[in-house]
Amino acid sequence: MSSPSRNQHIRENGKLILDQEARAIHLIAERLDENFSSAVELLALCQGKIIISGMGKSGIIAQKIAATMSSTGSTALFLHPADAAHGDLGIVDPDDVVICLSKSGTTEELNFIIPALRQIGASIIAMTGNKRSFLAQNADITLDTGIEKEACPYDLAPTTSTTAMLAMGDALAISLMQQKNFTQRDFALTHPKGSLGRRLTVKVSDIMAKGNAVPLVAESASVTDLILEMTSKRYGVSAVVKSNGVLCGIFTDGDLRRLVQSGREFLSLSAGSVMTANPKTVSTSTMAKECLDILETWRITQLLVCDDEQHPVGMVHIHDLITLGL
């Protein structure tokens, strides 16, 4: 087991590393110039794809930037420079923008494909710490991600440099997202499995019970029939409809308890005489999140779903929404 003094030393060393990487991001932010705004504008006007490339650790950062851009409204993908030199350059079109990541700007595999990218006609954005490098000199726009030194004690392992590239990539992606007016709903469409996606894309019609699963009786039905219908379905309620099928009320387990407590003879009464009129309803186009808000606001557990003519066509229970992850 480590001694307290050793643990303290490890924590202090970790803090120094984090401070160093934070300082690198602060410095590239201070050096941010018109090249950044030009890069965002070029990406916003791109009629093709955004292709991001890099070798080694820079390549891993390139993949993350491509993933972030893809999820925030831009068609972006990662291209391995070595694979590009052996045929994968075929995915690059003249309308594309290629972002190349290299700390030194002298990465052999990356620089080897630069002339080919030029011949294809794609625009090139360089992200490098060496503005005099071959990559920087042959790019349309160069973003400075230069650092003082790596967090690695030997100044070898890519650490601070990749942090700087990642932060610059995030700045590009989010600035581009804002330029495109990418909304929460747009985000939800690219993240349908996430909780936000479910909240903003799932409609009542996607989750409601329908057909014979919806408890339903005519207003002329007896309370006995009403109770049988209510208890035969899983909702603890029943819709009550007029002869033309239009909703006129609802009968709940709460209504039944109150009838029992009243001491009245009620089994022979009609459903229309014991129902609650004008119940809360939603339409098939109501969003699931809005449905949940109604249930929580009125402290009820289920809602009838009606069409435009107020015919009951479905039922939503709060458990359906909880199961959905809302």
TAHU-V586006 format. One record per backbone hydrogen bond with DSSP energy under -0.5 kcal/mol. NH is the residue of the N-H (numbers start at 1). CO is the residue of the C=O. E is the energy in kcal/mol with one decimal. If there is no record, write none. Layout:
BEGIN
nh=(NH:NH)
co=(CO:CO)
e=(E:E)
END
This chain:
BEGIN
nh=(7:8:9:10:11:12:13:14:15:16:17:18:19:20:21:22:23:24:25:26:27:28:29:30:31:32:36:37:38:39:40:41:42:43:44:45:46:47:48:50:51:51:52:53:55:58:59:60:61:62:63:64:65:66:67:68:69:70:71:72:72:73:74:76:77:79:84:85:86:87:88:89:90:91:92:96:97:98:99:99:100:100:101:102:102:111:112:113:113:114:114:115:117:118:119:120:121:122:123:125:126:127:128:128:129:129:131:133:135:137:138:139:140:141:143:144:145:145:152:155:159:163:164:165:166:167:168:169:170:171:172:173:174:175:176:177:178:179:180:181:182:187:188:189:190:190:191:191:194:197:198:199:200:201:202:204:205:206:207:207:208:209:213:214:215:217:219:221:223:224:226:227:228:229:230:231:232:233:236:238:239:240:241:242:245:247:248:249:250:251:253:256:257:258:259:260:261:262:263:263:264:266:269:271:272:273:274:274:275:276:277:278:282:286:288:289:291:292:293:294:295:296:297:298:299:300:303:304:305:306:306:307:310:312:312:313:314:315:316:318:320:321:322:323:324:325:325:326)
co=(3:4:5:6:7:8:9:10:11:12:13:14:15:16:17:18:19:20:21:22:23:24:25:26:27:29:33:33:34:35:36:37:38:39:40:41:43:95:95:75:49:97:77:99:101:55:55:56:57:58:59:60:61:62:63:64:65:66:67:68:69:70:69:74:50:52:80:81:83:84:83:84:87:88:89:93:49:123:51:97:98:125:53:100:127:107:108:109:110:110:111:111:113:114:115:116:117:117:96:98:141:100:126:143:102:103:129:130:105:133:134:136:124:124:126:142:128:143:157:152:157:159:160:161:162:163:164:165:166:167:168:169:170:171:172:173:174:175:176:178:177:183:184:185:186:187:187:188:191:191:194:195:196:197:198:286:284:203:203:204:204:315:210:211:213:239:241:218:269:267:222:223:224:225:226:227:228:229:230:251:215:249:217:246:242:310:240:240:276:238:236:252:253:254:255:256:257:258:259:260:259:264:266:221:219:270:270:271:271:250:275:248:304:283:202:199:287:288:289:290:291:292:293:294:295:295:316:280:314:282:304:311:307:245:310:305:305:209:303:301:317:317:318:319:320:321:322:321)
e=(-2.5:-2.4:-2.0:-2.4:-2.4:-2.5:-2.4:-2.5:-2.3:-2.0:-2.0:-2.4:-2.8:-2.2:-2.2:-2.5:-2.4:-1.7:-1.8:-2.2:-2.5:-2.2:-1.8:-1.8:-1.6:-0.7:-1.6:-0.8:-2.4:-2.2:-2.4:-2.3:-2.4:-2.4:-2.5:-1.7:-0.8:-0.5:-1.3:-2.9:-0.6:-2.9:-2.6:-2.8:-0.5:-1.2:-0.8:-1.4:-2.0:-2.3:-2.0:-1.7:-2.4:-2.4:-2.1:-2.4:-2.6:-2.4:-1.8:-0.5:-1.0:-0.8:-2.2:-1.1:-2.2:-2.3:-2.6:-1.7:-1.1:-1.2:-2.2:-1.3:-1.7:-1.7:-1.8:-1.8:-2.4:-3.2:-3.2:-0.5:-0.6:-2.9:-2.8:-0.5:-2.2:-2.9:-1.9:-0.6:-1.0:-0.6:-0.6:-0.6:-2.4:-2.1:-2.1:-2.4:-1.7:-1.4:-2.0:-3.0:-3.0:-2.9:-0.5:-1.8:-0.5:-1.8:-0.6:-1.4:-1.6:-2.4:-1.2:-0.9:-1.9:-1.5:-3.3:-0.5:-2.3:-0.7:-0.6:-2.4:-0.5:-2.0:-2.2:-2.0:-2.6:-2.5:-2.3:-2.6:-2.4:-2.3:-2.3:-2.7:-2.7:-2.0:-2.5:-2.3:-2.1:-2.1:-1.8:-1.2:-2.4:-2.3:-2.4:-1.7:-1.0:-0.8:-0.6:-0.8:-1.2:-0.6:-2.4:-2.1:-2.2:-1.4:-1.5:-3.1:-1.8:-1.4:-0.6:-1.5:-2.0:-2.8:-1.6:-1.6:-0.6:-2.1:-2.3:-1.8:-2.0:-1.5:-2.3:-2.9:-2.2:-2.4:-2.5:-2.7:-1.3:-0.8:-0.8:-2.0:-2.3:-2.7:-2.5:-2.8:-2.0:-3.0:-2.9:-1.7:-2.0:-2.5:-1.3:-1.9:-2.2:-2.0:-1.9:-2.4:-2.5:-1.3:-0.6:-1.1:-0.7:-0.7:-1.6:-3.2:-2.7:-0.9:-0.7:-0.9:-1.4:-3.2:-0.6:-0.7:-2.1:-1.4:-3.0:-0.8:-2.1:-2.2:-2.1:-1.9:-2.2:-2.5:-2.5:-2.4:-0.7:-1.9:-2.5:-0.9:-2.7:-2.5:-0.5:-2.0:-1.8:-0.6:-0.5:-3.5:-1.5:-1.5:-2.5:-3.0:-1.2:-1.1:-2.2:-2.6:-1.2:-0.5:-1.3:-1.9)
END
